[in-house]
């Protein structure tokens, strides 16, 4: 079975540019999670969806960050405008009810 | 409130044992344990549900004391492949996990 698929794997862009990260969850999973990982702050939950509906976005740092899940097989995390402090590894994970979360390989984002 | 893990780092020789602890200030429904190798995604190890059960996966086992809001991960007869950073993820009454501060484990031959 295919796991959680994230793209791109690496992204390097200049400050002020728009960044879009993509995630395809495991088929049949009804929950999707976006995390950010840095050395300083560890693994932080940004937002999660259940049945395509955003349930908790309290971890989204500020209005520059937005996430959508238009259908059960696709989600995006967008940063506009991007800043150097947004540099991190962004993970997407999915799960079904009472099951563990499965993580994608992550997107390593560098904002110059 | 992020769960606190201890110790922050452990260095072992192959064959030695280790215990990693995870403490939360909030009531817990379950505890999830993950291992992350450098440059890779976290990989699921096991879930413990409230009830104080102990689970095992090969030579890795864990316990959950819901009254103390603590979980411990036991690594027995460690192997080189056990090296990585271990995270506990705690779940309250929602689907979301709050991950702990992480414990870096290094196993040397």
Interface residues (C-beta under 8 A of the other chain):
Chain A: X31 X33 X35 X42 X43 X44 X45 X48 X50 X55 X56 X91 X95 X100 X101 X102 X103 X104 X105 X106
Chain B: X2 X32 X40 X41 X42 X43 X44 X47 X87 X89 X94 X95 X96 X97 X98 X99 X100 X101 X102
